[in-house]
Amino acid sequence: MDVFNSILPIFVLVVVGNIIRRTGIVPMEDWKGVELICFWLFFPAILCFTLATVELKSLPIGSLSVTVLAVTGIMWTILFALKPVLQSRNAMTNAEFTSVFQAGSRFHGFIALAIVLKLYGETGAAYVAIIMALLVPPINIVNIVVLAAFGKGQTPTLGNVMRVVIKNPIIWGATIGLTINFSGVGLWEPVHTTLDLLGSAALGAGLLAVGAGLRIKAALKPSLLVWTGVVARLVVTPLLVVLLAWATGLQGEAFEAAMICAAVPTAMNGYVLARTMGGDAELYAATATVQTVLSFASIPLVIWLARHMQWLG
């Protein structure tokens, strides 16, 4: 109950964001600006601030890195293995597969960050920031390649793919934060305060934007492909983290942070990628919405289970 009460405000903001969008208080076209400022400014600022100020030497970065990278690679393999099965039983198109793949392999780092900040403070946020720094580049590259190979859009060149990854502000925020930390210079007080204020703004605005991005109508009658993405993201990924954490010795708050990252729904930006690169954008929107709604119940359960797995302690 304590875990549920702690993260309930996070999901309340998601619901409020959806209500505001549906009532038209904030016009639909204006939400794009909210999403952009969160993506380009608020979110990179909180990652930079967290990684610049945390004591990295005390964190189990090695076991955490091996665990999350291995889980990501295994999940990609599982999703590719499912492709011929789903095509034979469900007449799945290649465009639909790209959305199943995206929905099963992406994760919403912002929701994870909001949860761990509430439960564990700056140390927990550092774990999520490290996970994002590790996973955002390969996840973006692989998903773009999958869309290029199986989507209905134009195939991007290697240079275009790398530009998309390099321009990602999340990567820049994490890189600058780590550079400042390792240099030992520290943050100038006005910069420290500025980043802290931007990070605080990120929490509320970002969660409202998550809610505004939900598409309830598209998710009212979920198909087999929607459920495939839901199970891959909310069930299989946390189970893989448990197995890999046991193998690597990952435990404590680092393990719980990895479990939270595994349990959060897919990232909403995959919808834009699906729409622009020939994927099935509506299938992705429906899957992301069902994942988000179900995660209201599954995330507290995953956290409770992580805390009670004494064999890791």
Salt bridges, closest charged atoms under 4 A:
GLU256 OE1 - ARG307 NE 3.39
